[in-house]
Amino acid sequence: MTGTRLKPSSASLLQTQRSDGLVLGVSSAEAAERLRVHGRNVLRERGEVSAVSVLAAQFRSPLLLLLVVAAAVAAVAGEWIDAAVVAVVVLASAGLGFVREYKARSAADALRSRIRTRTEVVRDGVAVTIPADEVVPGDLVLLSAGCLIPADATVVDARDFFVSEAVLTGESFPVEKTKDDRVFLGTNVRSGTARCVVDATGSATAFGAIAQRLMLRPPETEFDRGIRRFGYLLTIAMLAMVLVVFGGHMLRGRPAVETLLFAIALAVGLSPELLPAILNVNLARGAAAMSRRGVLVRHLSAIENLGSMDVLCTDKTGTLTRGVVQVEGAFDANGVASQDVLRLAAINAALETGLANPLDDAILAAHAPDLAQIEKLDEVPFDFARKRVSIVVRDGGRVRLIAKGAVAHVLEACAAPPDVDARVAEWNGNGVRVLAVAVRDLAPRASYGRADERELTLAGFVTFLDEPKPGVAKALTDLAALGVAVKLITGDTRLVAEHLARRVGLPVRRVLTGGDLAVLTDEALWRLAEQTEVFAEVDPNQKERIIRALKKTGHVVGFLGDGVNDAPAMHAADTSLSVEQAVDVAREVADFVLLEPDLDVIRGGIEEGRRTFANTLKYVLTTTSANLGNMISMAAASLFLPFLPLTAGQILLNNFLSDIPAVGIAGDAVDRELVDRPRRWDLRFIARFMIEFGILSSLFDLLTFAMLLFVFRTRAASFRTAWFVESLLTELVIALVVRTRRPFLRSRPGRLLLYSTVVLIGIAFALPYLPFVGVLGFVPLPPRITIAVAAITVAYVAAAEMTKSWFYRHGAA
């Protein structure tokens, strides 16, 4: 817990107690006791990852549950060997998924714990910053623009205090809160300042009362939608296979239990049952890799979206520029250098208690005002409509209002504003930011407000420089090479934005201002947004509108923001990024938090997102390409052979062994061409791949059947053994072929994938000769059959390579 003594202005507020004898906050000892009694300020306690819960989650898979049912059916029918084999496969599959997923989830939770929302409260008469989950009832919370409200509370006093309650009401416009109004957990401060006393935390809050409704699954991403549709496709295929095989075998008078187990095994064999575990492992590995590159992942499911992003919208400060704003000069209304103007701006900056910003920091770094003779009387906080902040002070016996803000918005409050457009345009054209300072003498009275911001006298200007960040031009070039267009969206003037864009090498073919956006229809903006690189002088609602327009035209849009005014746009974007130093609301909305506000860090994150997507897709392609052909071949052959091609237990064992190397796909090396541009989930691509490679697999299956039946004239046990070995070998080697678009010998796989595949190939050849395999129905094979099986596998690899080359040459994504 860190503490800072309150500024004189804040301390004076603390000295004002309500007439009902309000205690100003709680002591540290009392806070600790209340935390023990009421619990942490969270909707649901999030403890450490439980091994038991992760293990139990493995058995929520419909496929594993189907196998459990199959084992039970076999046991009831007295088929003890089949029941035992199925049970072993179930336990082994669950164990394999558990080990990888538990490790992945533990790593992901450790990364998430690095990002905790903090809030400012009063403890023992000192303003301290604490984690939001340590807030207790009775705490006095200090709020300003950009803060997330950490609990339900009652307003003690407020100044132009507006709160966005969209999370609770859906209403996009902020609501003004005054004394005795209530504010609620999860909402955020849009402007103004307030002190509030917490009266409910955690599940006792209004948010907690409707948490089940609010905490429903978030909107489905494009990747999630693709996975769901892929699941539907497989489910239909599995049901059709089970019904056709079971019905056909029943018509032929086959034993019901044997047929049912065989049909279930075929259905399970068709499915990529490790896909949930592979997804979790992939996402966790991606999150860990991103953290090493300076990107903390708040929502794992957003990683694929980051990889798919093709438009990145960003403000300029700290991303395109150094983010270290410096005062370039201070000038009176006639353009003459003036220390008095700088002093007025510094008094305003020092006493402002609303939205913190780097311009105030720069002013105070250039001039530290002597506040000993200054008494703050009131404040009209900054908001995004007025774009200025006013401080009322008693200075040397005079009561003065000092206003500071955007030039146009300060001039509109002046009595007789001079014509300064040419001078300001010249500054802006050179990339110099400008704030105007104006003053007015007032009569002493109890309070002041917005109505006093009129008939001001322009005192002058303060100018600022924020130089472009070194290396930003190269970062923009690298992003363009990855297929990501960068668009600048800023509240700064058009001239400043254009000057910076050209300096960093951002092409400026079209610029739209907030004024332009105000008169454009949505349909017109959809067309123009794609063609525009710079959006200037925009307000928060216009930022959101730009994001939605880009999404409407089919782009996957990312938004990088760090201020309260960025939150609506971040929420609207497909993927949102913020920085560690951002205001609470921006950091909470973000999917990713950057430890450094650097475009090159984002580039690294995009590449990791694309690697994660590529490896997820590899598993799907690997399992479906071989599984579909093998299962269809067995289903068809089983209707004509006098015996089953494989028993149910053998099918499941084959499927389990072939899945072991697949776990290594999560850490597989990814070819550069798979990260060179955005890629999305394409169900047509998957379906075409399944069909074409499935047909190829079936052709070699039929060749194997013909060889075993007509050349070697094998009986049931030898047929099943040889077919088991051939089927396992083809499923293992196809992973090495389809994991890359290159010839597979020119793309080195990851170590775990390679080594586990080599070991399993050895096991496949040795399996018929191992002791006790007779229990599984296997018999030793003559050398000539083993050699023939190996030859067919080599031929299959060669054919798969040619099919792959043809497949990608003919328009595949």
Secondary structure, DSSP 8 states (H G I E B T S, - for coil): -EEE---HHHHHHHT---TT----SB-HHHHHHHHHHH--SSSS---S--HHHHHHHHTTSHHHHHHHHHHHHHHHTT-HHHHHHHHHHHHHHHHHHHHHHHHHHHHHHHHHTT---EEEEEETTEEEEEEGGG--TT-EEEEETT-B--SEEEEEEEEEEEEE-HHHH---S-EEE-TT-EE-TT-EEEEEEEEEEEEE-GGGSHHHHTHHHHTS-----HHHHHHHHHHHHHHHHHHHHHHHHHHHHHHTT--HHHHHHHHHHHHHHHS-TTHHHHHHHHHHHHHHHHHHTTEEES-GGGHHHHHH--EEEE-STTTTB-S--EEEEEEETTS-B-HHHHHHHHHHHHH--S---HHHHHHHHH-----TTEEEEEEE---TTT-EEEEEEEETTEEEEEEEEEHHHHHTTBSS----HHHHHHHHHTT-EEEEEEEEE----S---GGGSSSBEEEEEEEEE--B-TTHHHHHHHHHHTT-EEEEE-SS-HHHHHHHHHHTT---S-EEEHHHHHH--HHHHHHHHHH-SEEES--HHHHHHHHHHHHHTT--EEEE--SGGGHHHHHHSSEEEEETTS-HHHHHH-SEEESS--HHHHHHHHHHHHHHHHHHHHHHHHHHHHHHHHHHHHHHHHTTSSS-SS-HHHHHHHHHHHHTGGGGGGG----GGGSSS-----HHHHHHHHHHHHHHHHHHHHHHHHIIIIIS---HHHHHHHHHHHHHHHHHHHHHHHT-SS-GGGS---HHHHHHHHHHHHHHHHGGGSTTGGGGT-----HHHHHHHHHHHHHHHHHHHHHHHHHHHTT--
